[in-house]
């Protein structure tokens, strides 16, 4: 049994035939994208800048100051190390005030 074609002759109609491409359209789109990109900007808060500075300093400084650790260890073992709770509380409050949305 043979399959009979539904359409005889050219099976392509006007909607399925290849259409000419407008080559200026991609260029216009690219120009619009580049113009938008030129207008874009980013603003970094001072808090974020401070964090970046701290991160940069952290990269250049050693992770642990072994000399200072040895001094503190000896001071604690000898009983000469004194804790100042008021100073610690003041430093915590100073830090907290620098954080955004702190009361």
Contact map, one row per residue, 1 for C-alpha under 8 A:
1110000000000000000000000000000000000000000000000000000000000000000000000000000000000000000000000000000
1111000000000000000000000000000000000000000000000000000000000000000000000000000000000000000000000000000
1111100000000000000000000000000000000000000000000000000000000000000000000000000000000000000000000000000
0111110000000000000000000000000000000000000000000000000000000000000000000000000000000000000000000000000
0011111100000000000000000000000000000000000000000000000000000000000000000000000000000000000000000000000
0001111100000000000000000000000000000000000000000000000000000000000000000000000000000000000000000000000
0000111111100000000000000000000000000000000000000000000000000000000000000000000000000000000000000000000
0000111111100000000000000000000000000000000000000000000000000000000000000000000000000000000000000000000
0000001111100000000000000000000000000000000000000000000000000000000000000000000000000000000000000000000
0000001111111000000000000000000000000000000000000000000000000000000000000000000000000000000000000000000
0000001111111000000000000000000000000000000000000000000000000000000000000000000000000000000000000000000
0000000001111111100000000000000000000000000000000000000000000000000000000000000000000000000000000000000
0000000001111111100000000000000000000000000000000000000000000000000000000000000000000000000000000000000
0000000000011111100000000000000000000000000000000000000000000000000000000000000000000000000000000000000
0000000000011111100000000000000000000000000000000000000000000000000000000000000000000000000000000000000
0000000000011111110000000000000000000000000000000000000000000000000000000000000000000000000000000000000
0000000000011111111000000000000000000000000000000000000000000000000000000000000000000000000000000000000
0000000000000001111100000000000000000000000000000000000000000000000000000000000000000000000000000000000
0000000000000000111110000000000000000000000000000000000000000000000000000000000000000000000000000000000
0000000000000000011111000000000000000000000000000000000000000000000000000000000000000000000000000000000
0000000000000000001111100000000000000000000000000000000000000000000000000000000000000000000000000000000
0000000000000000000111111000000000000000000000000000000000000000000000000000000000000000000000000000000
0000000000000000000011111110000000000000000000000000000000000000000000000000000000000000000000000000000
0000000000000000000001111111000000000000000000000000000000000000000000000000000000000000000000000000000
0000000000000000000001111111100000000000000000000000000000000000000000000000000000000000000000000000000
0000000000000000000000111111110000000000000000000000000000000000000000000000000000000000000000000000000
0000000000000000000000111111111000000000000000000000000000000000000000000000000000000000000000000000000
0000000000000000000000011111111100000000000000000000000000000000000000000000000000000000000000000000000
0000000000000000000000001111111110000000000000000000000000000000000000000000000000000000000000000000000
0000000000000000000000000111111111000000000000000000000000000000000000000000000000000000000000000000000
0000000000000000000000000011111111100000000000000000000000000000000000000000000000000000000000000000000
0000000000000000000000000001111111110000000000000000000000000000000000000000000000000000000000000000000
0000000000000000000000000000111111111000000000000000000000000000000000000000000000000000000000000000000
0000000000000000000000000000011111111100000000000000000000000000000000000000000000000000000000000000000
0000000000000000000000000000001111111110000000000000000000000000000000000000000000000000000000000000000
0000000000000000000000000000000111111111000000000000000000000000000000000000000000000000000000000000000
0000000000000000000000000000000011111111000000000000000000000000000000000000000000000000000000000000000
0000000000000000000000000000000001111111000000000000000000000000000000000000000000000000000000000000000
0000000000000000000000000000000000111111100000000000000000000000000000000000000000000000000000000000000
0000000000000000000000000000000000011111110000000000000000000000000000000000000000000000000000000000000
0000000000000000000000000000000000000011111000000000000000000000000000000000000000000000000000000000000
0000000000000000000000000000000000000001111100000000000000000000000000000000000000000000000000000000000
0000000000000000000000000000000000000000111110000000000000000000000000000000000000000000000000000000000
0000000000000000000000000000000000000000011111011000000000000000000000000000000000000000000000000000000
0000000000000000000000000000000000000000001111111000000000000000000000000000000000000000000000000000000
0000000000000000000000000000000000000000000111111100000000000000000000000000000000000000000000000000000
0000000000000000000000000000000000000000000011111110000000000000000000000000000000000000000000000000000
0000000000000000000000000000000000000000000111111111000000000000000000000000000000000000000000000000000
0000000000000000000000000000000000000000000111111111100000000000000000000000000000000000000000000000000
0000000000000000000000000000000000000000000001111111110000000000000000000000000000000000000000000000000
0000000000000000000000000000000000000000000000111111111000000000000000000000000000000000000000000000000
0000000000000000000000000000000000000000000000011111111100000000000000000000000000000000000000000000000
0000000000000000000000000000000000000000000000001111111110000000000000000000000000000000000000000000000
0000000000000000000000000000000000000000000000000111111111000000000000000000000000000000000000000000000
0000000000000000000000000000000000000000000000000011111111100000000000000000000000000000000000000000000
0000000000000000000000000000000000000000000000000001111111110000000000000000000000000000000000000000000
0000000000000000000000000000000000000000000000000000111111111000000000000000000000000000000000000000000
0000000000000000000000000000000000000000000000000000011111111110000000000000000000000000000000000000000
0000000000000000000000000000000000000000000000000000001111111100000000000000000000000000000000000000000
0000000000000000000000000000000000000000000000000000000111111100000000000000000000000000000000000000000
0000000000000000000000000000000000000000000000000000000011111110000000000000000000000000000000000000000
0000000000000000000000000000000000000000000000000000000001111111100000000000000000000000000000000000000
0000000000000000000000000000000000000000000000000000000001001111100000000000000000000000000000000000000
0000000000000000000000000000000000000000000000000000000000000111110010000000000000000000000000000000000
0000000000000000000000000000000000000000000000000000000000000111111110000000000000000000000000000000000
0000000000000000000000000000000000000000000000000000000000000001111111000000000000000000000000000000000
0000000000000000000000000000000000000000000000000000000000000000111111100000000000000000000000000000000
0000000000000000000000000000000000000000000000000000000000000000111111110000000000000000000000000000000
0000000000000000000000000000000000000000000000000000000000000001111111111000000000000000000000000000000
0000000000000000000000000000000000000000000000000000000000000000011111111100000000000000000000000000000
0000000000000000000000000000000000000000000000000000000000000000001111111110000000000000000000000000000
0000000000000000000000000000000000000000000000000000000000000000000111111111000010000000000000000000000
0000000000000000000000000000000000000000000000000000000000000000000011111111100000000000000000000000000
0000000000000000000000000000000000000000000000000000000000000000000001111111110000000000000000000000000
0000000000000000000000000000000000000000000000000000000000000000000000111111111110000000000000000000000
0000000000000000000000000000000000000000000000000000000000000000000000011111111110000000000000000000000
0000000000000000000000000000000000000000000000000000000000000000000000001111111100000000000000000000000
0000000000000000000000000000000000000000000000000000000000000000000000000111111110000000000000000000000
0000000000000000000000000000000000000000000000000000000000000000000000000011111111000000000000000000000
0000000000000000000000000000000000000000000000000000000000000000000000000011111111000000000000000000000
0000000000000000000000000000000000000000000000000000000000000000000000010011011111100000000000000000000
0000000000000000000000000000000000000000000000000000000000000000000000000000001111110000000000000000000
0000000000000000000000000000000000000000000000000000000000000000000000000000000011111000000000000000000
0000000000000000000000000000000000000000000000000000000000000000000000000000000001111111000000000000000
0000000000000000000000000000000000000000000000000000000000000000000000000000000000111111100000000000000
0000000000000000000000000000000000000000000000000000000000000000000000000000000000011111110000000000000
0000000000000000000000000000000000000000000000000000000000000000000000000000000000011111111000000000000
0000000000000000000000000000000000000000000000000000000000000000000000000000000000011111111100000000000
0000000000000000000000000000000000000000000000000000000000000000000000000000000000001111111110000000000
0000000000000000000000000000000000000000000000000000000000000000000000000000000000000111111111000000000
0000000000000000000000000000000000000000000000000000000000000000000000000000000000000011111111100000000
0000000000000000000000000000000000000000000000000000000000000000000000000000000000000001111111110000000
0000000000000000000000000000000000000000000000000000000000000000000000000000000000000000111111111000000
0000000000000000000000000000000000000000000000000000000000000000000000000000000000000000011111111100000
0000000000000000000000000000000000000000000000000000000000000000000000000000000000000000001111111110000
0000000000000000000000000000000000000000000000000000000000000000000000000000000000000000000111111110010
0000000000000000000000000000000000000000000000000000000000000000000000000000000000000000000011111111011
0000000000000000000000000000000000000000000000000000000000000000000000000000000000000000000001111111010
0000000000000000000000000000000000000000000000000000000000000000000000000000000000000000000000111111110
0000000000000000000000000000000000000000000000000000000000000000000000000000000000000000000000001111110
0000000000000000000000000000000000000000000000000000000000000000000000000000000000000000000000000011111
0000000000000000000000000000000000000000000000000000000000000000000000000000000000000000000000011111111
0000000000000000000000000000000000000000000000000000000000000000000000000000000000000000000000001000111
